[in-house]
């Protein structure tokens, strides 16, 4: 068996096939179609097992059976097989990643960690500016709402960091209620030097510095405007959590970047 065939067999096993099942499907790609006897001889799969294997491959969509005497088995094109199974594996991995992250974060919540609560608009904006000012490599920000005059206070600090080579990415809503009017993100952030992407975000904020330190900000709303007196920031210096949220931001960013402003 050549090296290419060995690599193909390894990939087919990722789809849940056994050695014999993978060998049978690989052989059928060389033959296109054949009887069970022919497939057994070419694949070196024992004849006592070939019928059971072909029946399984038919059930899983890897082969098709042509009625007749004897039965003939035709290969389903590998492009179709790989597309279906890749999508299944990716979906399964994403679901398990989400479930595992929930377990991980639930357990982390039981571990003592450097976490502080910050109350009120002024102190929250002060901490946002502090995080931005101390960043050396990356800043990611998810903006689901803005306090009045908040963006003016953040923008100059962000632009300074971009000029110094810090990679700044900002994910924003389509529009914000600022100064008693609805303003589109394009207009509000038109002078920003950061990379911008629009997304359907919840009414909350998040900022992460250098994948090591982060803050979530929440507030109640009155007439669709954030209520500064109810605002609370959860400042977290637990690096594992910050890195986890940063990685999830990047995944979402890569999916949304085509909608870049």
HUBELNOR-V497776 format. One record per pair of residues at least 24 apart in sequence whose C-alpha atoms are under 7 Angstrom apart, sorted by the first residue. I is the first residue (numbers start at 1). J is the second residue. If there is no record, write none. Layout:
I,J / I,J
This chain:
15,85 / 20,45 / 21,53 / 28,75 / 29,75 / 32,74 / 32,75 / 33,72 / 33,73 / 33,74 / 33,75 / 34,72 / 34,73 / 34,74 / 35,70 / 35,71 / 35,72 / 35,73 / 113,238 / 114,236 / 114,237 / 114,238 / 115,234 / 115,235 / 115,236 / 115,237 / 116,234 / 116,235 / 116,236 / 117,232 / 117,233 / 117,234 / 117,235 / 118,232 / 118,233 / 118,234 / 119,231 / 119,232 / 119,233 / 120,228 / 120,229 / 120,230 / 120,231 / 120,232 / 121,228 / 121,229 / 121,231 / 124,233 / 129,154 / 131,209 / 132,157 / 132,158 / 132,209 / 133,157 / 135,209 / 135,210 / 136,166 / 136,210 / 137,166 / 137,167 / 137,210 / 138,166 / 138,167 / 138,168 / 138,209 / 138,210 / 139,167 / 139,168 / 139,169 / 139,208 / 139,209 / 139,210 / 140,168 / 140,169 / 140,170 / 140,207 / 140,208 / 140,209 / 141,169 / 141,170 / 141,171 / 141,206 / 141,207 / 141,208 / 142,170 / 142,171 / 142,172 / 142,205 / 142,206 / 142,207 / 143,171 / 143,172 / 143,173 / 143,204 / 143,205 / 143,206 / 144,172 / 144,173 / 144,201 / 144,202 / 144,203 / 144,204 / 144,205 / 145,176 / 145,203 / 145,204 / 145,205 / 147,226 / 148,178 / 148,179 / 155,192 / 159,192 / 159,193 / 159,194 / 162,193 / 162,194 / 168,194 / 168,195 / 169,194 / 169,195 / 169,196 / 170,194 / 170,195 / 170,196 / 170,197 / 171,196 / 171,197 / 171,198 / 171,199 / 172,197 / 172,198 / 172,199 / 173,198 / 173,199 / 173,200 / 173,201 / 174,198 / 174,199 / 177,225 / 186,261 / 196,260 / 196,261 / 197,256 / 197,257 / 197,259 / 197,260 / 197,261 / 198,259 / 198,260 / 198,261 / 199,256 / 208,242 / 208,246 / 211,242 / 211,243 / 211,246 / 212,237 / 212,239 / 212,242 / 212,243 / 213,237 / 213,238 / 213,239 / 213,242 / 214,242
